[in-house]
Amino acid sequence: MTATIWWTIAGCTVVTAIIKGIGPVAFGGREMPPRVVGVIALMAPALLAALVVTSTFATGDRWHVGAHTVGVATGGVILVRKGPLVVAVAVAVAVTAALRAFT
């Protein structure tokens, strides 16, 4: 690996440490306002949703809708309707495979 990659990794490490240290320094042991706690609690689900959307719709450097998109949507519908996770995954795989077989 080149030195540029290692400098980038080191820089990201330092920035991450600084960002993580800002909260305790800024609040100094005081309680955070409920609104801030609510925003922090929603950050992880928002990041997860962004990662799922990106991995579902992105192909290389462009957006793409295909069989895998329909499979993920089908699994999502099953989960929204309170279906078991194993069934949702199995149906998503089956739908994706069937669509790929016929196209």
C-alpha positions in Angstrom: 0.0 0.0 0.0 1.1 3.5 -0.7 1.9 6.1 2.0 -1.2 8.1 0.9 -3.5 5.3 2.0 -1.8 5.1 5.4 -2.0 8.8 5.9 -5.7 8.7 5.0 -6.3 6.0 7.5 -4.4 7.9 10.2 -6.3 11.1 9.4 -9.6 9.2 9.6 -8.6 7.8 13.0 -7.7 11.2 14.4 -10.9 12.8 13.1 -13.0 9.9 14.6 -11.3 10.3 18.0 -11.9 14.1 17.9 -15.6 13.6 17.0 -16.1 11.1 19.8 -14.4 13.4 22.3 -16.5 16.4 21.5 -19.6 15.1 23.3 -18.0 14.5 26.7 -16.0 17.7 26.5 -19.0 19.8 25.5 -21.4 18.4 28.1 -19.0 17.8 30.9 -21.1 15.2 32.8 -24.3 17.2 32.4 -27.5 15.6 31.2 -28.1 16.1 27.5 -31.4 17.6 26.4 -34.1 15.0 25.5 -34.2 16.3 21.9 -30.5 15.7 21.5 -30.8 12.2 23.0 -33.6 11.5 20.5 -31.5 12.6 17.6 -28.6 10.5 18.7 -30.9 7.5 19.1 -32.1 7.8 15.5 -28.6 8.1 14.0 -27.9 4.4 13.9 -31.1 3.4 12.2 -30.7 6.2 9.6 -27.2 5.1 8.8 -28.3 1.4 8.5 -31.1 2.5 6.2 -28.7 4.5 4.0 -26.4 1.5 3.8 -29.2 -0.8 2.8 -30.5 1.6 0.2 -27.0 2.1 -1.2 -26.2 -1.6 -1.4 -29.6 -2.4 -2.9 -29.8 0.2 -5.6 -26.1 1.0 -6.5 -24.2 -0.9 -9.1 -20.7 0.5 -9.4 -21.1 4.2 -9.8 -24.7 4.2 -11.0 -28.2 3.5 -9.7 -29.8 0.3 -10.8 -33.1 -1.5 -10.2 -33.2 -5.2 -10.9 -34.1 -8.6 -9.6 -32.3 -8.1 -6.3 -34.3 -4.9 -5.7 -37.6 -6.8 -6.1 -36.3 -9.5 -3.8 -35.3 -7.1 -1.1 -38.7 -5.3 -1.4 -40.5 -8.6 -1.1 -38.6 -9.5 2.0 -39.3 -6.0 3.4 -43.0 -6.4 2.9 -43.0 -9.7 4.7 -41.1 -8.2 7.6 -43.5 -5.1 7.8 -46.4 -7.5 7.9 -44.8 -9.1 11.0 -43.6 -12.3 9.2 -40.6 -14.3 10.5 -37.2 -13.2 9.4 -36.2 -16.7 8.1 -39.3 -16.7 5.8 -38.6 -13.1 4.6 -35.0 -14.1 3.6 -36.1 -17.3 2.0 -38.8 -15.6 -0.1 -36.5 -12.8 -1.0 -33.9 -15.3 -2.3 -36.6 -17.3 -4.2 -38.0 -14.2 -5.8 -34.6 -12.9 -6.8 -33.6 -16.3 -8.2 -36.8 -16.7 -10.1 -36.6 -13.2 -11.7 -33.0 -13.8 -12.7 -33.9 -17.1 -14.2 -36.6 -15.6 -16.4 -34.8 -12.5 -17.5 
